[in-house]
Amino acid sequence: MKNFPINLLATAQTVIGKQDYQLRKYLSRARNAAGYWVSTFSEPIDMLGSVQPIRATQYQAMGLDFKKAYIKIYDINLIEAMTRNTNPDQVIYDGYLWSVAEDTPWFLSGGWNYVMCVRLEKYVP
C-alpha cells in the first residue's frame, strides 16, 4: 500500500545524485567443466540509482558481519532478492561484485525501494 499518489523516490532522485551500477539477473544453475553446480546469470544490465554505504556504526544493530562491506541501493526498479526457488541477483558496482544480502521487505511507502548487498569479490568481466 502506498501512502502517497506519487513515487517519492522517483521525485527525490530528480535532484539527488544517482550512481551507475549494473545488475546480473539470476537465470539458473548449471554444471561447470569440473561437474559442480554453479549459478548462471544474465549479461550485465545498466542501472541507475542511489548507492549508499551502510555505516559501520549500524552493523551491530543490523546483525551484520564486521569483516564484510555492505551497501544499500535505492532504485525505483525493483531488484529481486533471494527466494526459496532462486538465488539472488548480483550487482556490479565500484569494480566489485555484490550479492543481495537479505530478503529485504520492500518499503512501498512513497516508492522508497531499496535492497541491501554484501561485497563478494573484484569483478573481472
C-alpha positions in Angstrom: 0.0 0.0 0.0 1.3 3.4 -0.9 0.7 6.4 1.3 1.2 8.9 -1.5 -0.3 9.1 -5.0 3.2 9.7 -6.4 6.5 7.9 -6.2 8.6 10.0 -3.8 11.8 8.2 -4.6 11.5 9.0 -8.3 10.8 12.6 -7.4 13.7 12.9 -5.0 16.1 11.3 -7.5 15.5 14.2 -9.9 17.5 16.4 -7.6 19.8 14.0 -5.6 22.7 12.2 -7.1 22.4 8.7 -8.7 25.2 6.3 -9.5 25.6 3.9 -12.3 25.7 0.2 -11.4 24.9 -3.0 -13.3 22.6 -5.8 -12.5 23.1 -9.5 -13.3 19.8 -11.4 -13.1 19.9 -14.9 -11.8 19.0 -17.4 -14.5 19.5 -20.9 -13.3 22.0 -23.5 -12.1 24.2 -25.5 -14.5 27.2 -27.8 -14.2 30.6 -26.3 -14.8 33.6 -28.0 -16.5 34.5 -29.7 -13.2 31.0 -31.1 -12.8 29.9 -28.8 -9.9 26.6 -27.0 -9.9 27.1 -23.2 -10.3 24.7 -20.3 -10.7 24.4 -18.7 -14.1 23.5 -15.0 -14.6 22.4 -12.7 -17.4 24.7 -10.3 -19.1 25.0 -7.1 -17.0 22.2 -4.6 -17.4 22.9 -0.9 -16.9 21.0 0.6 -14.0 20.9 4.0 -12.2 20.1 4.5 -8.6 21.3 5.9 -5.3 24.0 3.6 -3.9 24.7 4.2 -0.2 27.2 2.5 2.1 26.0 1.1 5.4 27.8 2.8 8.2 29.9 0.6 10.4 28.1 2.0 13.4 24.9 0.3 12.1 26.5 -3.1 11.7 25.8 -4.3 15.2 22.2 -3.1 15.3 21.6 -4.9 11.9 23.5 -8.0 12.9 26.0 -7.7 10.1 29.5 -9.2 9.8 32.1 -6.6 10.6 34.6 -8.3 8.2 32.3 -7.5 5.2 31.3 -4.4 3.3 27.6 -3.6 2.7 25.7 -1.2 0.5 22.0 -0.2 0.1 20.7 0.6 -3.4 17.7 2.8 -3.7 16.1 2.4 -7.1 12.6 2.7 -8.5 13.2 -0.5 -10.4 12.9 -3.4 -8.0 15.7 -5.9 -7.6 14.6 -9.4 -6.7 16.1 -10.8 -3.6 16.6 -14.4 -2.7 13.5 -16.6 -2.7 13.1 -20.2 -1.9 13.4 -21.2 -5.6 16.2 -19.0 -6.8 19.5 -17.5 -5.9 19.9 -13.7 -5.5 20.7 -11.4 -8.4 24.2 -9.8 -8.4 25.2 -6.2 -8.6 28.4 -4.8 -10.2 29.4 -1.5 -8.5 32.7 0.2 -7.9 34.7 -2.6 -9.6 33.2 -5.2 -7.3 30.6 -8.0 -7.5 27.9 -7.7 -4.8 25.2 -10.2 -3.8 21.8 -9.4 -2.4 22.4 -10.0 1.3 18.9 -10.4 2.6 15.3 -10.8 1.5 14.5 -7.2 2.4 10.8 -6.4 2.5 10.3 -3.5 0.1 9.4 -0.2 1.7 6.5 0.7 -0.5 5.7 4.0 1.3 6.1 6.5 -1.5 8.1 4.1 -3.6 11.3 4.1 -1.4 12.6 0.8 -2.5 16.0 -0.5 -1.5 18.0 -3.7 -1.4 21.0 -4.4 0.8 24.0 -6.1 -0.8 27.2 -7.6 0.5 30.6 -7.3 -1.4 31.9 -10.6 -2.8 35.0 -10.0 -4.9 36.6 -7.9 -7.5 34.6 -8.0 -10.7 36.5 -9.3 -13.7 34.4 -9.3 -16.9 
